[in-house]
Amino acid sequence: MINFDEEVKKFSPCLEVSQAEDAIYHNDVKDITDVLEEMYSQINSKKGE
């Protein structure tokens, strides 16, 4: 019979999953909201000139 607690203790995620998590969480890609905010800021700064 499988001892679930022992198997959980031995578990470690594969390296690819860890690398994928790091890439996803540390990725600083702009989304559409960021792009629109930047465009709005640029338009407003040009109006003030």
Biopython code that builds the backbone (N, CA, C, O; Angstrom):
import numpy as np
from Bio.PDB.StructureBuilder import StructureBuilder

atoms = [
    (1, "MET", "N", (0.835, -1.178, 0.000)),
    (1, "MET", "CA", (0.000, 0.000, 0.000)),
    (1, "MET", "C", (0.888, 1.252, 0.000)),
    (1, "MET", "O", (1.959, 1.259, 0.606)),
    (2, "ILE", "N", (0.441, 2.288, -0.671)),
    (2, "ILE", "CA", (1.212, 3.524, -0.785)),
    (2, "ILE", "C", (0.999, 4.371, 0.462)),
    (2, "ILE", "O", (-0.131, 4.602, 0.894)),
    (3, "ASN", "N", (2.105, 4.827, 1.026)),
    (3, "ASN", "CA", (2.038, 5.722, 2.174)),
    (3, "ASN", "C", (2.024, 7.143, 1.629)),
    (3, "ASN", "O", (3.053, 7.668, 1.204)),
    (4, "PHE", "N", (0.854, 7.755, 1.646)),
    (4, "PHE", "CA", (0.674, 9.077, 1.048)),
    (4, "PHE", "C", (1.583, 10.123, 1.684)),
    (4, "PHE", "O", (2.181, 10.926, 0.969)),
    (5, "ASP", "N", (1.698, 10.131, 2.985)),
    (5, "ASP", "CA", (2.524, 11.121, 3.679)),
    (5, "ASP", "C", (3.986, 11.021, 3.267)),
    (5, "ASP", "O", (4.649, 12.041, 3.081)),
    (6, "GLU", "N", (4.491, 9.799, 3.123)),
    (6, "GLU", "CA", (5.883, 9.609, 2.692)),
    (6, "GLU", "C", (6.081, 10.096, 1.258)),
    (6, "GLU", "O", (7.096, 10.719, 0.945)),
    (7, "GLU", "N", (5.127, 9.815, 0.404)),
    (7, "GLU", "CA", (5.236, 10.236, -0.995)),
    (7, "GLU", "C", (5.216, 11.763, -1.105)),
    (7, "GLU", "O", (5.945, 12.335, -1.916)),
    (8, "VAL", "N", (4.393, 12.417, -0.302)),
    (8, "VAL", "CA", (4.334, 13.883, -0.330)),
    (8, "VAL", "C", (5.655, 14.465, 0.140)),
    (8, "VAL", "O", (6.108, 15.474, -0.399)),
    (9, "LYS", "N", (6.275, 13.857, 1.125)),
    (9, "LYS", "CA", (7.568, 14.342, 1.622)),
    (9, "LYS", "C", (8.637, 14.263, 0.537)),
    (9, "LYS", "O", (9.519, 15.119, 0.470)),
    (10, "LYS", "N", (8.562, 13.244, -0.309)),
    (10, "LYS", "CA", (9.564, 13.058, -1.367)),
    (10, "LYS", "C", (9.306, 13.934, -2.583)),
    (10, "LYS", "O", (10.180, 14.090, -3.436)),
    (11, "PHE", "N", (8.116, 14.503, -2.666)),
    (11, "PHE", "CA", (7.739, 15.267, -3.854)),
    (11, "PHE", "C", (8.559, 16.544, -3.990)),
    (11, "PHE", "O", (8.778, 17.262, -3.014)),
    (12, "SER", "N", (9.004, 16.816, -5.204)),
    (12, "SER", "CA", (9.592, 18.115, -5.531)),
    (12, "SER", "C", (9.195, 18.421, -6.976)),
    (12, "SER", "O", (9.293, 17.552, -7.842)),
    (13, "PRO", "N", (8.751, 19.645, -7.240)),
    (13, "PRO", "CA", (8.303, 19.976, -8.591)),
    (13, "PRO", "C", (9.457, 19.900, -9.580)),
    (13, "PRO", "O", (10.613, 20.118, -9.218)),
    (14, "CYS", "N", (9.139, 19.594, -10.809)),
    (14, "CYS", "CA", (10.185, 19.515, -11.825)),
    (14, "CYS", "C", (10.725, 20.913, -12.099)),
    (14, "CYS", "O", (10.032, 21.905, -11.874)),
    (15, "LEU", "N", (11.919, 20.988, -12.570)),
    (15, "LEU", "CA", (12.614, 22.246, -12.798)),
    (15, "LEU", "C", (11.873, 23.114, -13.811)),
    (15, "LEU", "O", (11.855, 24.336, -13.668)),
    (16, "GLU", "N", (11.272, 22.521, -14.811)),
    (16, "GLU", "CA", (10.599, 23.294, -15.841)),
    (16, "GLU", "C", (9.438, 24.090, -15.265)),
    (16, "GLU", "O", (9.201, 25.225, -15.679)),
    (17, "VAL", "N", (8.714, 23.512, -14.319)),
    (17, "VAL", "CA", (7.593, 24.213, -13.701)),
    (17, "VAL", "C", (8.105, 25.414, -12.923)),
    (17, "VAL", "O", (7.537, 26.503, -13.015)),
    (18, "SER", "N", (9.167, 25.226, -12.164)),
    (18, "SER", "CA", (9.738, 26.333, -11.394)),
    (18, "SER", "C", (10.215, 27.444, -12.319)),
    (18, "SER", "O", (9.994, 28.623, -12.042)),
    (19, "GLN", "N", (10.855, 27.079, -13.397)),
    (19, "GLN", "CA", (11.336, 28.079, -14.344)),
    (19, "GLN", "C", (10.168, 28.817, -14.991)),
    (19, "GLN", "O", (10.234, 30.029, -15.199)),
    (20, "ALA", "N", (9.114, 28.097, -15.305)),
    (20, "ALA", "CA", (7.942, 28.731, -15.907)),
    (20, "ALA", "C", (7.306, 29.706, -14.924)),
    (20, "ALA", "O", (6.908, 30.803, -15.314)),
    (21, "GLU", "N", (7.205, 29.324, -13.664)),
    (21, "GLU", "CA", (6.644, 30.220, -12.655)),
    (21, "GLU", "C", (7.462, 31.504, -12.559)),
    (21, "GLU", "O", (6.901, 32.599, -12.522)),
    (22, "ASP", "N", (8.778, 31.372, -12.519)),
    (22, "ASP", "CA", (9.638, 32.550, -12.440)),
    (22, "ASP", "C", (9.444, 33.456, -13.652)),
    (22, "ASP", "O", (9.364, 34.677, -13.518)),
    (23, "ALA", "N", (9.372, 32.858, -14.817)),
    (23, "ALA", "CA", (9.207, 33.644, -16.036)),
    (23, "ALA", "C", (7.869, 34.375, -16.044)),
    (23, "ALA", "O", (7.783, 35.518, -16.493)),
    (24, "ILE", "N", (6.839, 33.720, -15.553)),
    (24, "ILE", "CA", (5.509, 34.332, -15.545)),
    (24, "ILE", "C", (5.431, 35.444, -14.512)),
    (24, "ILE", "O", (4.954, 36.538, -14.813)),
    (25, "TYR", "N", (5.893, 35.177, -13.303)),
    (25, "TYR", "CA", (5.759, 36.161, -12.233)),
    (25, "TYR", "C", (6.720, 37.331, -12.369)),
    (25, "TYR", "O", (6.420, 38.426, -11.894)),
    (26, "HIS", "N", (7.852, 37.127, -12.996)),
    (26, "HIS", "CA", (8.844, 38.194, -13.107)),
    (26, "HIS", "C", (8.844, 38.867, -14.477)),
    (26, "HIS", "O", (9.716, 39.685, -14.772)),
    (27, "ASN", "N", (7.880, 38.525, -15.297)),
    (27, "ASN", "CA", (7.791, 39.114, -16.623)),
    (27, "ASN", "C", (7.146, 40.490, -16.502)),
    (27, "ASN", "O", (6.096, 40.636, -15.875)),
    (28, "ASP", "N", (7.767, 41.484, -17.095)),
    (28, "ASP", "CA", (7.282, 42.848, -16.965)),
    (28, "ASP", "C", (6.702, 43.343, -18.285)),
    (28, "ASP", "O", (6.964, 44.472, -18.701)),
    (29, "VAL", "N", (5.925, 42.504, -18.933)),
    (29, "VAL", "CA", (5.316, 42.859, -20.206)),
    (29, "VAL", "C", (4.103, 43.748, -19.934)),
    (29, "VAL", "O", (3.320, 43.496, -19.018)),
    (30, "LYS", "N", (3.967, 44.778, -20.740)),
    (30, "LYS", "CA", (2.843, 45.685, -20.567)),
    (30, "LYS", "C", (1.562, 45.038, -21.092)),
    (30, "LYS", "O", (1.570, 44.347, -22.111)),
    (31, "ASP", "N", (0.468, 45.275, -20.381)),
    (31, "ASP", "CA", (-0.821, 44.852, -20.898)),
    (31, "ASP", "C", (-1.512, 46.062, -21.514)),
    (31, "ASP", "O", (-0.953, 47.159, -21.509)),
    (32, "ILE", "N", (-2.696, 45.882, -22.033)),
    (32, "ILE", "CA", (-3.372, 46.954, -22.757)),
    (32, "ILE", "C", (-3.652, 48.150, -21.859)),
    (32, "ILE", "O", (-3.633, 49.290, -22.324)),
    (33, "THR", "N", (-3.912, 47.909, -20.583)),
    (33, "THR", "CA", (-4.159, 49.014, -19.655)),
    (33, "THR", "C", (-2.921, 49.892, -19.526)),
    (33, "THR", "O", (-3.025, 51.119, -19.540)),
    (34, "ASP", "N", (-1.753, 49.273, -19.400)),
    (34, "ASP", "CA", (-0.504, 50.035, -19.306)),
    (34, "ASP", "C", (-0.265, 50.865, -20.567)),
    (34, "ASP", "O", (0.166, 52.016, -20.490)),
    (35, "VAL", "N", (-0.543, 50.280, -21.708)),
    (35, "VAL", "CA", (-0.337, 50.978, -22.978)),
    (35, "VAL", "C", (-1.275, 52.181, -23.072)),
    (35, "VAL", "O", (-0.857, 53.271, -23.464)),
    (36, "LEU", "N", (-2.544, 51.979, -22.709)),
    (36, "LEU", "CA", (-3.506, 53.079, -22.776)),
    (36, "LEU", "C", (-3.147, 54.192, -21.792)),
    (36, "LEU", "O", (-3.281, 55.370, -22.124)),
    (37, "GLU", "N", (-2.698, 53.844, -20.599)),
    (37, "GLU", "CA", (-2.284, 54.859, -19.628)),
    (37, "GLU", "C", (-1.102, 55.666, -20.144)),
    (37, "GLU", "O", (-1.057, 56.885, -19.978)),
    (38, "GLU", "N", (-0.158, 54.996, -20.762)),
    (38, "GLU", "CA", (1.011, 55.693, -21.305)),
    (38, "GLU", "C", (0.607, 56.630, -22.439)),
    (38, "GLU", "O", (1.096, 57.757, -22.521)),
    (39, "MET", "N", (-0.279, 56.170, -23.306)),
    (39, "MET", "CA", (-0.763, 57.014, -24.402)),
    (39, "MET", "C", (-1.499, 58.230, -23.846)),
    (39, "MET", "O", (-1.310, 59.345, -24.332)),
    (40, "TYR", "N", (-2.326, 58.026, -22.843)),
    (40, "TYR", "CA", (-3.071, 59.124, -22.224)),
    (40, "TYR", "C", (-2.120, 60.145, -21.610)),
    (40, "TYR", "O", (-2.323, 61.352, -21.750)),
    (41, "SER", "N", (-1.090, 59.665, -20.936)),
    (41, "SER", "CA", (-0.098, 60.557, -20.336)),
    (41, "SER", "C", (0.617, 61.376, -21.409)),
    (41, "SER", "O", (0.816, 62.579, -21.241)),
    (42, "GLN", "N", (0.996, 60.743, -22.489)),
    (42, "GLN", "CA", (1.696, 61.451, -23.567)),
    (42, "GLN", "C", (0.802, 62.503, -24.205)),
    (42, "GLN", "O", (1.253, 63.605, -24.516)),
    (43, "ILE", "N", (-0.458, 62.164, -24.397)),
    (43, "ILE", "CA", (-1.395, 63.125, -25.001)),
    (43, "ILE", "C", (-1.581, 64.323, -24.078)),
    (43, "ILE", "O", (-1.574, 65.468, -24.530)),
    (44, "ASN", "N", (-1.747, 64.058, -22.793)),
    (44, "ASN", "CA", (-1.940, 65.153, -21.845)),
    (44, "ASN", "C", (-0.691, 66.017, -21.715)),
    (44, "ASN", "O", (-0.803, 67.230, -21.542)),
    (45, "SER", "N", (0.480, 65.428, -21.792)),
    (45, "SER", "CA", (1.712, 66.221, -21.685)),
    (45, "SER", "C", (1.892, 67.106, -22.921)),
    (45, "SER", "O", (2.428, 68.209, -22.817)),
    (46, "LYS", "N", (1.453, 66.635, -24.078)),
    (46, "LYS", "CA", (1.552, 67.456, -25.300)),
    (46, "LYS", "C", (0.551, 68.608, -25.274)),
    (46, "LYS", "O", (0.823, 69.673, -25.828)),
    (47, "LYS", "N", (-0.607, 68.407, -24.634)),
    (47, "LYS", "CA", (-1.607, 69.478, -24.542)),
    (47, "LYS", "C", (-1.098, 70.600, -23.651)),
    (47, "LYS", "O", (-1.420, 71.767, -23.872)),
    (48, "GLY", "N", (-0.302, 70.250, -22.642)),
    (48, "GLY", "CA", (0.204, 71.242, -21.713)),
    (48, "GLY", "C", (1.353, 72.075, -22.255)),
    (48, "GLY", "O", (1.729, 73.074, -21.641)),
    (49, "GLU", "N", (1.912, 71.695, -23.375)),
    (49, "GLU", "CA", (3.065, 72.418, -23.934)),
    (49, "GLU", "C", (2.673, 73.689, -24.612)),
    (49, "GLU", "O", (3.532, 74.404, -25.128)),
]
sb = StructureBuilder()
sb.init_structure("model")
sb.init_model(0)
sb.init_chain("A")
sb.init_seg("    ")
for serial, (resi, resn, name, xyz) in enumerate(atoms, 1):
    if name == "N":
        sb.init_residue(resn, " ", resi, " ")
    sb.init_atom(name, np.array(xyz, "f"), 0.0, 1.0, " ", f" {name:<3s}", serial, name[0])
structure = sb.get_structure()
